[in-house]
Amino acid sequence: MFPLNWEELFEYVGFPAFLKPYSVRVEALYKVHSPEEFFHHYNQTGDLCMTLQHGVEFDEYFRCYVVGQEKVHIMKYDPGLHFMSGM
């Protein structure tokens, strides 16, 4: 559908949200709090295909690493320390 109905999209996703590449490139990951902030960062992404994802607020975050489908290591993790540029 073109042109996009940005207001409807922002209402559906909500803020804060994460603007991130469809691929795994971490350099262009932004936490956005408003349409103005979204467009500021979006306009800098060039020809990258981007995704806007609802930001989930959390108190605790864990990652589970599994080796050999039997040994599980559960680890506290803070994604904000590693990947959040533009916060």
Buried (B, 14 or more C-beta within 10 A) or exposed (E): EEEEEEEEEBEEBEBBBBBBBEEEEEEBBBBBEEBEBBEBBBEEBEEBEBEBEEBEEEEEEEEEEEEEEEEEEEEEEEEEEEEBEBE
